[in-house]
Amino acid sequence: MTASRLHELMSIDGLLSEEERTIQQTVREFLADKVRPHIAEWFEAGISPRELAVELGSLGLLGMHLEGYGCAGTNATSYGLACLELEACDSGLRSFVSVQGSLSMYSIWRWGSQEQKQEWLPQLAAGRALGCFGLTEPDFGSNPAGMRTRAVRDGSDWVLTGTKLWITNGSVADVATVWARTEDGIAGFLVPRGTPGFTTGDVHHKLSLRASTTSELILDGVRLPESARLPLAQGLRGPLSCLNEARFGIVFGAMGAARDCLESTLDYAASRVQFDRPIAGFQLTQAKLADMALEYYKGLLLAVHLGRLKDAGTLRPAQVSIGKLNNVREALQIARTCRTILGGSGITLEYPPLRHANNLESVLTYEGTSEVHALTIGQELTGLSAFR
Ligand SMILES: Cc1cc2nc3c(=O)[nH]c(=O)nc-3n(C[C@H](O)[C@H](O)[C@H](O)COP(=O)(O)OP(=O)(O)OC[C@H]3O[C@@H](n4cnc5c(N)ncnc54)[C@H](O)[C@@H]3O)c2cc1C
């Protein structure tokens, strides 16, 4: 198999512990059986992997790197490798797991009260309940500090009013972490599904992340007790810390999408004959394959490096920006170039590159656009903020 040479050439596995390799292999085998045979169909039909939640939970993939409350408590690198395998299937599936673990569960785990943790984390870890994370609004995406959703005190209660948009798993979630402006700055609230005044609707006609639910959350005078507020979260630091967790998973995940594109393209190029020889034998094809392999290996090495920094407790947000910007951008370029090697076959769902490319357009935009990450890196390098 030509595809296996991609894996063997750089022996990056040698940088991983036995436990990390076992976790990665277990996730890969589970997905090969349960997801891979169906994913193109789910993408076409716009079906999100909700019914897989309990199985993902029993594998320990939900809130995987969190400690306690029924979470697996693996190291960060293992979590990254699981994201890589999930996104090798589809970015929608990885988004599902990222939102559940890194946005919804992490927001509760990091900023919640003991009661909130005990109520929600075990069922979210088991996949018996789903969570979502509402930060973005119709008029405030890259600049969440401008958000209009408000939480106003009324006696001992809070009353929330506003709209959130582009919320992954919004309409299927049992609990939404909603960020809102209060008199004392931005605060987070846990809004259970079915709370009066809280409704959701789905975004339709998507050309990207079709195997994922994307929703609008409408809060129309939603009354919540004080016990629904995340007591430790104050200001934008709360939501940004959660985004940083999810971005870390994307650094690995994007390389999973790249690997899947490369593997399928290497096999295709070896068997597709034009001008009486496999197209893999043409110099122009090999130049494309070599360039893509370089970026894939570099991206993977960067991901493992950032994983090691996270496990050492020293990973900084700007370093995650470097990983997210580079790896998503390069994965998207790899997906597009693979598509060219597949010729006409590349425009169908029979082969994964164009599905991955379409998905990666969303990944390039969410969790901080590529421009926002470039500005973060620029600020780190120059000491000057160019956001405004
Ligand atoms: C499929 C999908 C799922 C998502 N899931 C979630 C979710 O679960 N929860 C959630 O809260 N959000 C979610 N989002 C929202 C996502 O985080 C936002 O789309 C993203 O932050 C960008 O915001 P925006 O779409 O409003 O674009 P805008 O902020 O309007 O940006 C438009 C363009 O302007 C550029 N731009 C903006 N400001 C600057 C600047 N200062 N300098 C240079 N360029 C700039 C941007 O980089 C971009 O190219 C999701 C989005 C998608 C597409």
The ligand as an ORCA input file, in Angstrom:
! r2SCAN-3c Opt
* xyz 0 1
  C     -19.509     25.730     11.531
  C     -19.259     26.711     12.629
  C     -19.376     26.320     13.954
  C     -19.179     27.239     14.988
  N     -19.362     26.858     16.303
  C     -19.340     27.800     17.290
  C     -19.679     27.465     18.633
  O     -19.931     26.288     18.961
  N     -19.728     28.453     19.563
  C     -19.453     29.756     19.270
  O     -19.530     30.604     20.143
  N     -19.113     30.110     17.982
  C     -19.060     29.165     16.999
  N     -18.737     29.518     15.705
  C     -18.498     30.922     15.389
  C     -17.066     31.253     15.008
  O     -16.252     31.220     16.129
  C     -17.108     32.617     14.303
  O     -17.671     32.399     13.016
  C     -15.731     33.251     14.176
  O     -15.285     33.688     15.434
  C     -15.712     34.428     13.206
  O     -16.757     35.306     13.483
  P     -17.700     35.813     12.304
  O     -18.177     34.638     11.544
  O     -18.715     36.725     12.919
  O     -16.743     36.630     11.338
  P     -16.240     38.133     11.539
  O     -15.720     38.337     12.926
  O     -17.285     39.066     11.044
  O     -15.002     38.160     10.549
  C     -15.147     38.277      9.130
  C     -13.745     38.457      8.535
  O     -13.153     39.645      9.050
  C     -11.884     39.341      9.588
  N     -11.579     40.215     10.728
  C     -12.334     40.469     11.822
  N     -11.706     41.305     12.664
  C     -10.499     41.567     12.085
  C      -9.363     42.354     12.463
  N      -9.310     43.033     13.616
  N      -8.316     42.406     11.609
  C      -8.326     41.702     10.445
  N      -9.358     40.946     10.035
  C     -10.423     40.877     10.854
  C     -12.006     37.889     10.040
  O     -10.739     37.286     10.212
  C     -12.809     37.304      8.892
  O     -11.962     37.041      7.807
  C     -18.848     28.588     14.673
  C     -18.694     28.964     13.333
  C     -18.888     28.044     12.319
  C     -18.729     28.476     10.892
*
